[in-house]
Amino acid sequence: MQKNPRLSAESLAEFCLGQLAEDPQQLAEFMTMTGYSPAALRSAAGSDQLARGLIDYFAGNEPLLLALCANNSLRPEEFMRVWARLNPAG
């Protein structure tokens, strides 16, 4: 597995969005939980708000998080370090 000492939230969010794009059912669930319509999701792409929402969504869904990590050669600890930087209070 590759080592990413300082994986950015932006790149992690891109991995998350890519993973959801491959799984329409998960994408629909994410959109339902967050209230994004297809148009709103497209327009939010690249925003900090969407990045945080994607990372939070994956952090709260262990099977999805593990699949994302496996598909992108990341360690779950790397993912959670990014999540922790975005959520310092836990």
C-alpha positions in Angstrom: 0.0 0.0 0.0 1.2 3.5 -0.8 2.1 5.8 2.0 0.4 9.2 2.1 1.9 11.1 5.1 -0.3 14.1 4.4 -3.3 13.0 2.4 -5.4 16.1 1.7 -9.1 16.3 2.4 -9.6 17.4 -1.3 -7.9 14.3 -2.7 -9.7 12.0 -0.2 -13.1 13.6 -1.1 -12.3 12.9 -4.8 -11.7 9.3 -4.0 -15.0 9.2 -2.1 -17.0 10.8 -4.9 -15.4 8.4 -7.4 -16.3 5.4 -5.2 -19.9 6.6 -5.0 -20.0 7.2 -8.8 -19.3 3.5 -9.2 -22.2 2.5 -6.9 -25.5 4.2 -7.8 -27.2 2.7 -4.8 -24.6 4.2 -2.4 -24.7 7.5 -4.3 -28.5 7.6 -3.9 -28.1 6.9 -0.2 -25.5 9.6 0.2 -27.8 12.1 -1.6 -30.8 11.1 0.5 -28.9 11.5 3.7 -27.3 14.9 2.8 -30.2 16.4 0.8 -28.2 16.9 -2.4 -30.1 16.7 -5.6 -28.1 15.6 -8.7 -27.8 19.3 -9.8 -26.8 20.4 -6.4 -24.2 17.7 -6.1 -22.7 18.6 -9.5 -22.5 22.3 -8.5 -21.0 21.4 -5.1 -18.2 19.3 -6.6 -14.9 20.6 -5.3 -16.4 22.5 -2.4 -15.1 22.2 1.2 -18.7 21.5 2.3 -19.1 18.5 0.0 -15.6 17.2 0.8 -16.5 17.2 4.6 -19.8 15.6 3.9 -18.3 12.8 1.8 -15.5 12.2 4.3 -18.0 12.1 7.2 -20.3 9.8 5.3 -17.5 7.3 4.6 -16.2 7.6 8.2 -19.6 6.6 9.5 -19.8 3.5 7.2 -17.0 1.1 7.9 -17.7 -1.4 5.0 -17.7 1.5 2.6 -14.6 3.1 4.1 -12.7 -0.2 3.9 -13.7 -0.7 0.3 -12.6 2.9 -0.5 -9.2 2.2 1.2 -8.7 -1.1 -0.6 -9.6 0.4 -4.0 -7.3 3.4 -3.6 -4.3 1.7 -1.8 -5.0 3.6 1.4 -4.8 2.5 5.0 -7.9 3.2 7.1 -5.7 5.0 9.5 -4.7 7.5 6.8 -8.4 8.1 6.1 -9.2 8.6 9.7 -6.3 11.0 10.2 -7.8 13.3 7.5 -11.2 12.9 9.2 -9.7 13.8 12.6 -8.1 17.0 11.1 -11.5 18.0 9.9 -13.2 17.1 13.2 -10.7 18.0 16.0 -13.3 17.6 18.7 -14.1 14.1 17.5 
